[in-house]
Amino acid sequence: MLITFFFGVALIGLAVLLYDALHEADADIKVQDEELVYAIHEMEREFGRLVIAGLEAEREGTLADLEEMTLRLEIFVSRVTVLRSLHFEHALFHQPAYLALLDDLDRIVRRADGLVAQAPRLGTGEVAHRLLTILMPLGPSLREIALEVSQTHRQRWIDHQAHAQQHLIMIALFFAVFMVVVFSCVFLFWVQHRRLRYSYAVLSRLSEDLAQANQTKSRFLANMSHELRTPLNAVLGFSEIMRDQHLGPLSERYRSYAEDIHCSAQHLLELINDVLDLSKVEAERRELDLTYLSVEEELRYVSRLMAGEARDRGVDLVCAPQSVLPPVRADRLALRQVLLNLVSNALKFSEAGDRVELRAVAGGNSLQISVVDEGIGIDAADLRRVLEPFEQVRSNRQRTLVKGTGLGLPLSKGLVELHGGRLWIDSSLEAGTSVSFTLPLQVQPAKVLEQRLSA
């Protein structure tokens, strides 16, 4: 809009300058032509006065008449000299008839001067007679040229005015089109702006509605998950009693059913617990019990806890944190839950003989923890998807889905972000996976609350 305004002002200024230039050109042409017409008419008038003075001198023959004729001849010569000046040279250059007439006038003036000089010998009347004989043939030519100059001047002035008028009409049309285009652009911009504002308002309302619906869903899941755990605990307890035959022996078939019931209920309870934790994080109801922790001790605790599963799978589980690590202010249970999820995933997708390593290194204002495995890896196209709830991926080496809820990585990501950190994955197929996250080294409680509210 601002650029269009300045462009229009510049064009208006250019039009004013062009109009002023045309006006000055008109004035110059008019003045120059009028001066030429005036000079030729003055020469014609002085010629007529010279002829009258010559007739008086021829009739009277007095010395006063001779002086009058001589004076008129000098004035006529001055008019001819004016036409030969540089001021009219350009105008006469393209008129051969005018130049020829001036040449004739020069010759006649020289002859007239010679005749005037012979006045004492020939007499005033004779000199005047001879002078009139020389000058009289010039009268019709001067009259014709004077008329021709007047007509030419008038026609040039009319043509120039028509040409200037065409230019002005073109300028006016150009500016009319320009203003129409400008107003059309302004109108279109205004309409587009209103549409964008309306779309933004609609999207804002939809975003608010979606956020509200997501929070409602999370609260519902949090409440329902808590209610579902009570009957599931009863199912687990009774199926365990039946499986272990505490109330009496059962047939092998019924004991197998009890084992299946117990495993299914246990899997469902794990799913509900993960849903409950994720819902609390999304609903901003997960409270962090922040305390200063030794990351090295937490890594070794998780390593000891998962050592049995690693031996069963034939995987070498190594804990190799940096020798000296500063303490971090974090929630112990949340940190252990994140570490257990990451190590469990690494073991699930590793084969016998592979290596899983827990690393930790401090740098800058944060501490980075990584779980690195040599497993099947993740395709680059699936890296973003695995961080979404309930998402699991297949691999070429492992055709079936590994048992799990698909909530471990999203839950871990949410817990890390609650601490003000960041979680990311580096992986490629057949080359292993590295899941890393950061924890701020100095996190104030007020900052934690602010991060939770802005999550």
Secondary structure, 3 states (H helix, E strand, C coil): CHHHHHHHHHHHHHHHHHHHHHHHHHHHHHHHHHHHHHHHHHHHHHHHHHHHHHHHHHHHCCHHHHHHHHHHHHHHHHHHHHHCCHHHHHHHHCCHHHHHHHHHHHHHHHHHHHHHHCHHHHCHHHHHHHHHHHHCCHHHHHHHHHHHHHHHHHHHHHHHHHHHHHHHHHHHHHHHHHHHHHHHHHHHHHHHHHHHHHHHHHHHHHHHHHHHHHHHHHHHHHHHHHHHHHHHHHHHHHHHHHHHCCCCCCCHHHHHHHHHHHHHHHHHHHHHHHHHHHHHHHCCCCCCCEEEECHHHHHHHHHHHHHHHHHHHCCEEEEEECCCCCCEEEEHHHHHHHHHHHHHHHHHCCCCCCEEEEEEEEECCEEEEEEEECCCCCCHHHCCHHHCCCCCCCCCCCCCCCCCCCCHHHHHHHHHHHCCCCEEEEECCCCCEEEEEEEECCCCHHHHHHHHHHC
